């Protein structure tokens, strides 16, 4: 009953009219005599071992590695990573925590999986500006609102575009009170939830048409291996200043380093190089990834 039905020792003791210590002793004897064998499925054992090795190697707070399977599609693995992220977050959402939220398809899926909880003391702030209305489901402001709704929490908004039309416009907007306030709030968060992209592989910037083919070629020539929040970065995990980067509005990689707990969530083998770069620069504190990425980091 303890193993097959999931009943507690107390429930079994009551049903059988014997003491709980006797039940505990019987379970111990069953294991010793080989009547009951406990084992971890191979794929889970491998992913757990990878997580522990990565955590130790990069001195991270927590690492969760989601197992892969030939039966799993890319979307299924991404969904499983999102579920793992939700499991982590729901146990680490402390009272009165200030949370920073990035944008993108991975973050959107995490919020979609988040259960409804009562966390009225939490405040959520977007880490980047907004995007075009037709892609509102990926927008940091929209995702911030959705997460606040799920948690019964408070939230603020970043009233500026994620990518300004010109450098001059970005500089002008950056001087406005609303943007200064948004940036100030973002820099004060204690937990940042971010997605990570690879402009040469898979990134929301490219999916939304913000990065054109000529800019991809330029990014490759400049050694850019990834993007996160409002930064394009190289293999050292440092922001590379390009015309595109100079027009991005929001937190930079350098800003993230100052945050106590940066939780990076990613799936897909193309993200391995990007994650590696952020680890090189000690940007990430908590990592939630799939096995294909983990095997590149080990």
C-alpha positions in Angstrom: 0.0 0.0 0.0 2.9 2.4 0.8 4.4 1.9 -2.6 1.5 0.8 -4.9 -1.2 3.1 -3.5 0.8 6.0 -2.2 -0.6 5.8 1.3 1.3 7.2 4.3 2.6 5.1 7.1 0.1 6.6 9.4 -2.8 5.7 7.1 -1.6 2.1 6.8 -1.1 1.8 10.5 -4.6 3.0 11.2 -6.1 0.6 8.6 -4.2 -2.4 9.9 -4.6 -1.5 13.6 -0.9 -1.6 14.3 1.6 1.1 15.4 3.3 3.4 12.9 6.9 2.3 14.1 5.9 -1.3 13.2 4.9 -0.3 9.7 8.2 1.6 9.3 10.1 -1.5 10.5 8.2 -3.7 8.0 9.0 -1.4 5.1 12.7 -1.4 6.1 12.8 -5.2 6.3 11.1 -5.4 2.9 13.9 -3.3 1.3 16.6 -5.3 3.1 15.1 -8.7 2.0 14.8 -7.5 -1.6 11.0 -7.7 -1.5 10.9 -4.1 -2.5 13.5 -2.6 -4.8 13.8 1.2 -5.4 15.4 2.5 -8.5 15.6 5.6 -10.6 14.7 5.4 -14.3 17.9 5.6 -16.4 16.9 8.8 -18.3 16.1 10.6 -15.0 19.3 9.4 -13.4 21.4 10.7 -16.3 19.6 14.1 -16.2 20.0 14.4 -12.5 23.7 13.6 -12.7 24.1 16.2 -15.4 22.4 18.8 -13.3 24.6 18.1 -10.3 27.8 18.3 -12.4 26.8 21.6 -14.0 25.7 23.1 -10.7 29.1 22.2 -9.2 31.1 23.2 -12.3 29.6 26.7 -12.6 28.8 27.2 -8.9 25.1 27.7 -9.5 22.3 27.8 -6.9 20.1 25.3 -8.7 20.1 23.4 -12.0 17.2 21.4 -13.4 17.8 19.3 -16.5 14.7 17.9 -18.2 15.3 14.5 -19.8 15.1 14.0 -23.6 13.6 11.1 -25.5 13.3 10.1 -29.1 9.6 10.1 -28.5 9.5 13.7 -27.6 9.1 16.5 -30.2 10.8 19.9 -29.7 7.5 21.4 -28.6 7.0 18.6 -26.0 10.5 19.1 -24.6 9.9 22.9 -24.4 6.6 22.3 -22.7 8.4 20.0 -20.2 11.0 22.6 -19.5 8.3 25.1 -18.8 6.6 22.8 -16.4 9.9 22.2 -14.6 10.4 26.0 -14.4 6.9 26.4 -12.8 7.7 23.7 -10.3 10.9 25.6 -9.3 9.3 29.0 -9.2 6.3 28.0 -7.1 8.6 26.8 -4.4 10.8 29.9 -4.5 8.3 32.7 -4.6 8.8 34.3 -1.3 6.6 36.9 0.3 7.2 40.4 -0.9 9.6 39.3 -3.6 10.3 41.7 -6.5 10.3 39.7 -9.7 11.6 40.7 -13.1 10.2 39.2 -16.3 11.7 39.0 -19.7 9.7 38.1 -22.9 9.5 35.4 -25.6 7.9 32.1 -26.4 9.6 30.2 -23.5 8.5 32.7 -20.9 5.0 32.7 -22.3 4.8 29.0 -22.0 6.0 29.1 -18.4 3.3 31.6 -17.5 0.7 29.5 -19.3 1.6 26.6 -17.0 1.7 28.6 -13.8 -1.2 27.7 -11.5 -3.3 30.4 -9.8 -1.8 31.3 -6.4 -2.3 33.9 -3.8 0.9 36.0 -3.5 -0.4 39.6 -3.0 3.0 40.7 -1.6 4.8 40.0 -4.8 5.5 42.7 -7.4 6.4 41.9 -11.0 8.3 44.3 -13.3 9.0 43.8 -17.0 12.8 43.8 -17.9 12.4 45.1 -21.4 10.1 47.3 -23.4 7.0 46.3 -25.4 6.6 44.9 -28.9 4.1 45.3 -31.7 0.5 44.7 -30.9 0.1 41.7 -33.2 2.6 39.8 -31.2 1.2 40.8 -27.8 1.3 37.2 -26.5 5.1 37.5 -26.3 5.2 41.1 -25.0 6.9 41.6 -21.6 4.2 44.0 -20.4 1.4 41.5 -21.4 3.3 38.6 -19.8 3.9 40.6 -16.6 0.1 41.3 -16.4 -0.7 37.6 -16.9 1.8 36.4 -14.3 0.5 39.1 -11.8 -3.0 37.8 -12.5 -2.0 34.2 -11.9 -0.3 35.1 -8.6 -2.8 37.8 -7.4 0.3 40.0 -7.3 1.1 43.6 -8.1 2.8 44.7 -11.4 4.2 47.7 -13.3 4.7 48.3 -17.0 7.5 49.4 -19.3 6.0 52.1 -21.5 8.6 52.1 -24.3 9.3 49.8 -27.3 11.7 46.9 -27.0 13.4 48.2 -30.1 13.3 51.9 -30.9 13.2 52.9 -34.6 16.5 54.9 -34.2 19.3 55.3 -31.7 18.2 59.0 -31.3 14.7 58.0 -30.4 16.0 55.5 -27.8 18.1 58.1 -26.2 15.2 60.5 -26.1 12.9 57.9 -24.6 15.5 56.8 -22.1 15.4 60.3 -20.6 11.7 60.3 -20.0 10.4 59.8 -16.4 8.3 56.7 -17.3 11.3 54.9 -18.8 13.7 55.9 -16.0 11.1 54.6 -13.5 10.7 51.3 -15.4 14.5 50.8 -15.5 14.9 51.7 -11.8 12.2 49.1 -10.9 13.8 46.5 -13.1 17.2 46.9 -11.6 15.8 46.4 -8.1 14.2 43.0 -8.6 15.5 40.1 -6.6 14.6 37.3 -9.0 14.8 37.7 -12.8 13.1 35.2 -15.1 14.7 35.2 -18.5 14.6 33.3 -21.8 17.8 33.0 -23.9 18.0 33.1 -27.7 20.6 32.5 -30.4 20.3 34.9 -33.3 21.9 32.4 -35.6 19.6 29.6 -34.6 16.4 30.4 -32.8 15.4 33.7 -31.2 12.2 35.7 -30.7 13.9 38.7 -32.2 14.2 36.8 -35.5 10.8 35.2 -35.3 9.2 38.7 -35.0 11.1 40.1 -37.9 13.2 42.5 -35.9 16.5 41.0 -37.2 16.9 40.9 -40.9 19.2 38.6 -42.9 21.9 41.3 -43.3 21.9 41.9 -39.6 22.3 38.2 -39.0 25.4 38.2 -41.2 26.7 41.2 -39.3 26.0 39.5 -35.9 27.9 36.4 -37.0 30.9 38.5 -38.1 30.9 40.3 -34.8 31.0 37.1 -32.8 27.5 37.3 -31.4 26.3 34.0 -30.0 23.1 34.9 -28.1 20.6 37.3 -26.9 18.9 37.9 -23.5 16.8 40.8 -22.3 18.0 43.9 -24.2 21.5 42.6 -25.1 23.2 40.7 -27.9 26.3 39.0 -26.4 29.5 37.2 -27.5 31.1 34.0 -26.2 32.4 35.8 -23.1 28.8 36.7 -22.2 29.4 40.4 -22.7 27.2 42.8 -24.6 28.3 43.5 -28.2 27.4 47.1 -29.2 25.8 47.1 -32.7 23.3 49.3 -34.3 20.6 46.9 -33.2 21.8 46.7 -29.6 22.0 50.5 -29.3 18.3 50.6 -30.2 17.2 48.0 -27.6 15.4 49.2 -24.5 15.6 47.4 -21.2 17.9 45.6 -18.9 21.3 44.6 -20.3 23.5 41.6 -19.5 25.6 43.8 -17.2 22.4 44.9 -15.3 21.5 41.2 -14.8 24.8 40.4 -13.1 23.7 42.7 -10.2 20.5 40.7 -9.5 20.6 38.1 -6.7 18.9 35.3 -8.6 18.7 35.2 -12.4 16.7 32.2 -13.5 17.5 31.3 -17.2 15.0 28.9 -18.9 15.8 27.4 -22.3 15.3 24.4 -24.6 16.8 23.3 -27.9 20.4 22.4 -28.8 20.9 25.7 -30.6 20.8 27.4 -27.2 23.8 25.6 -25.8 26.4 28.1 -27.0 24.3 31.0 -25.7 23.9 29.5 -22.3 27.6 28.7 -22.1 28.4 32.3 -22.8 26.2 33.6 -20.0 27.7 31.1 -17.6 31.2 32.3 -18.6 30.2 35.8 -17.4 28.5 34.5 -14.2 25.2 36.0 -15.3 23.0 33.0 -14.4 22.3 31.8 -10.8 19.6 29.2 -11.6 19.4 27.2 -14.8 16.4 25.2 -16.1 17.2 23.5 -19.4 16.7 20.3 -21.5 19.2 17.5 -21.7 20.5 18.5 -25.2 21.8 21.8 -23.7 23.1 20.2 -20.5 25.2 17.7 -22.5 27.0 20.7 -24.2 27.7 22.3 -20.9 29.1 19.3 -19.1 
